[in-house]
């Protein structure tokens, strides 16, 4: 990001935001190490297609959080620019996934060409829906959560209309590779996709002013406008980018099992995505942001889920446990607690010096 | 002139009345086809039986919400349908509407799901016996005669009829000690969740040899986890894979020997109800208030292409 270069304490504060997500993930790691050190063991096994692949809880965490990580990146931008969240990302991913499946099924056979075509098509559709959300928010100035409530409500029905049928399936080794493992590469493909998306984002911030523009719109919209930033366009753009993220997430989710169930695909992921943004130390009211925080947040959430599964907590109870942990993380990260803590720190520091 | 006009009008009225009488109007209240593959087949079944060719005028309403269903049923009563066919979203709250139907001389049939109400309020119920479906599957599993049963049990949405029926029979085995519960978790019909549940068991290093998933999608998710970790499954594999619903794609997995068993709760009730309506129309009486649909279970060893075409749901 185009941060102004400064030294010492300022440089440190640049990363201060990452303390909360880092502490969260550290707690989960320490907890697991005490509970069962073998939790983190990673092995190489031969899968049923005859490829040597990595397996273990750590791989499950990174692999399983892929859709969430991609959505959290897009959600961070929308949050920063608009000071609100998009709650339709799950529904939009279902629509994108349906379009992807529709294109794949329309051809006689599935080749790399049809997959690329399918991705372009679902990306276009998702960006159009993103633009719709963005227009409601930026042009009509509707609160983001209310604006995206429309798509949240009807999105899964739209996804159903695209294919009919309850659980359309596609079968091709290419799709299996996309959602699982590419022969010869032991790392799950979704993890690679997340890396690609993250690199694309960092290039976007490096070579354009999108990062700083988004930040200024979020901090003070009037000031940004007076400085010549087209605030309506920036907000719209963040929603379009989030739309593209939904398409990527939808394609990953569909490819995992070569099947789309529009009712359950990435169900309730919007809440986890917003959480990842919050755990990442980004202010939900907009302004300054760090994508890396949100990504760590996404992995922290998945690590928590995987830990609870490993502990054989009934999956019906997992949400309740997650809620408790999340309350803790968010409270620790809240400005009030942060202020109290830093005051306490300052009170203790001179005391130490005397002693 | 006035007389002539009124005569024509009266004649027209009588004509339309007789024309309407030739056809039987049915109001169908169901859940939407998007709910599941089962529902899709169920809705199609009713659409194909209650047609004008078969002498019916069908009015349909689909919703997952009980209150909307209630309002629609009430509207059908006001419209004056001859028969009301209901698959309720929830089992309670229907007494008032059913009473109002009875007062208006409308005969009610329940299908797929029971309603908690007095028997006298409906003519007959054509329902699935979910408990029997679970028993059929578990008995098939016992029939395999494995040395040990270490089961990963993936449940559907907790509290749904299908989940309760499919879980009950297996829970009885766990309690009796004939089978060992390695893991029992709900994936709420979510395929990827099912995969994560199985992955977590594999990662913990625990041994298992049966996957009992309460629908096809979750079985598919479970199998994906096995495939990733190089664990064999199906007819000649280490792990026995069981699913429910009999989607066509799932039955093809059985044909290929990747899965072992698929159970089905029959979505085809329209023909039975139509036959009963014809009996009533011809002045007959119904033999029984409760008709249990026949439940099926397919074994990979005996499944044929014809079965896939006949009983498979979806495409």
Interface residues (C-beta under 8 A of the other chain):
Chain A: X38 X45 X46 X47 X48 X49 X53 X55 X56 X57 X60 X64 X156 X157 X160 X165 X166 X167 X168 X169 X180 X181 X253 X256 X257 X259 X261 X262 X263 X264 X267 X305 X306 X309 X310 X312 X314 X315 X316
Chain B: X33 X34 X35 X36 X37 X38 X39 X40 X158 X183 X185 X186 X187 X188 X189 X190 X191 X192 X193 X195 X196 X197 X199 X200 X202 X203 X204 X205 X216 X217 X220 X221 X224 X226 X227 X228 X229 X230 X231 X232 X247 X249 X313 X314 X315
